[in-house]
Amino acid sequence: MNNVKSGNGQSEKQKLKFLFVSFEGLIGDLAWQVKKEGHYVKYYIRDKTEKDVCDGFVDKCEDWKNEADSSDIVVFDDVGFGDEAERLRKQGKFIIGGSVYTDKLEDDRQFGQEEMKSVGINIIPNWNFTDFDEAIKFIKANPDRYVIKPSGKAQNEKELLFVGQEEDGIDILEMLERYKKNWGKKIKEFQLQKYVSGVEVAVGAFFNGEDFVGQININFEHKKLFPGDIGPNTGELGTSLFWVNESPIFDATLAKMKEKLAASGYAGYIDINCIVNARGIYPLEWTSRFGFPTISIQMEGVLSEWGEFLYKLAKKERPELKTKRGFQVGVVVAVPPFPFKDPDAFRKYSEDATIIFKKPNYEGVHLCNVKLVEGDWRLAGQSGYVLITTGSGSTMDEARQQAYNRIKNIIIPNMFYRTDIGERWHQDGDRLQTWGYL
């Protein structure tokens, strides 16, 4: 990053103009962090129900396209902005975000799997359907244990992902009949994937438009609503992670996609979720954007300044990514109606509720759907996805303890969270070590 000389001859960091662009208000925590580092920040949120997210923490704008020309860097937080990101890159703007190609990697499951296969990555057998009756006929002819994964916009409804439990697929048949009746108009395409047992682990890294930069992130998502991985899928209720300089899982997956990502101009964080076992590494799906809550938990472990790192990344430089040793854990704190969308329930149980801190200590507390009103933190938006508390430690248990101790300082009416984030590391870590992946 460029520096300027102050009156006393010392170097001062240049203040840059950042523009953060979001559909649902997901990236406010990172925007707030960049602002705290001394940069100018503007934040655009498209969805009307989420417009008040981060009010009072960062400055907002109503039309991001009017702000783009005067910004030093534009940061997109989701898939769906790929065409806009490519347009601005062609104009010479510095962009963190996707491309048309990387949007399709995540949105179109079949395409994402085919692209991995084309560079020699092992993939799990899968079959794609646009007709429920055809899928039902397929399972009856090929009884086995499967996973149902909606494609396109329907995959944002995380509760629709269903992992079969029965070896003959009878439960999958039941779910397909239910989806056909209740979701037939919304689920236009879906994938049946053969079930593979093992440890679910994701590997991610930052990409500067030409190459991977910095350390590799190994993370473990906790997607179900209740401890013990019980209940509906939520997208994510917490994650444990650590940073490494090299990884066999990275070498077998993301590393092989370097040329394709470079050809698309992608710049930002990218991640592949995998199942690994003694027989091999099997990628499940792409996250070609920041992960949520992953980015906030990464902030707990990153020592580098985010504004400088993102700016250099967008300029195709190789900024250093300094990280803490050990582990980081992040726990999502939510309120009703999360993980479901129910505006009436939100208004009844959660709207505008005040977040009370027993002590004025905000360390390790990260913004989700929150706003600042006359000095008080209040709930914003309508999702009920409120905060993330994070912790670090030389062991996973130490990181867990710090994250959960920070929750004890918070009071929100009807708040809930999982109590076991990072707990399965003892088993998963041993298995990964035995199989040679750590």
C-alpha angles and dihedrals in degrees: 000000000000118000129204128208119250124215091268092054096254122131117254126196114252114244110233130199111240124191117195116196124195142166097206105017097260102141102055095110092059091043090053091049092052089049091051088054088063104263130127111255134192121182128200124193119184105193113086094216091057099041094110095053109124094005107161094020099071135008114263134210132202099213116035094187090065089054098045097081094054094044124095092211135012119209119199116195105196147036112270096061095081097108092048091047091052092048092053093045089055088054090056097256121146108243136184107196148066140309132222087263097051092044087058092048089064102031099045107052094189092052092046092053093046091052091052091048091050091063095046101266115147112243133192115250108265140171127207125215140183094183125062094206091056090052092049090050090049094054093047088054093042109033111193142119112288144171122228113219120178115216132215120014092342091069088071086071092081094186089068093068106097128189111205119229101189122085092217094050095240092137091050089054089053092050093048090054089051094047090048090055101040106024104026094117095046102042103067095164135013141173132229110208125190110248115248121187123221141082117327108222134159128213122200143166142174119263125202100200092272110039145357114278132201129354129338119252120221112193141174118209125209104206106168124089099236135048113272091038094282127148135022124341113262102185087250138337097184145339140211120207149161138192127243136179094225138010136185088217091056092047091052095048128011096028090062091058096059097107094046092049091048092051089055094049093235116174123181140044121332130182142184121205113214145181111223129188139154091287099053153294118296119188117218109185147340131253102191096179138041112314120234122247086003096078092056091049090048088054088061090059102036118091097182120094108262096214093056093042095051093045093052091043091055089049090057092248125136106244118187115252107208113196139179119255118245128024141327127205128191127192123196116224111204142171133204133323091030127144088026130061110241116142092187092054091047092052091048100047110018118013115131093349115164121243108222122204113200088207125022093251116126098168111134092011113123129193124246119149097355136123133192115236119177091331095314125112108230136179115265137185118021106266100088091226096134119161145349121217117200138193139185133207145155086250131036090245091056091050091048093050093052093048093049093044088058091054089057088067092059130083121187124158111255093001119162139176141168115270098204106060108146093007096114091058091094090064099032094045092052092050094048090048092050092050092050100248098120 
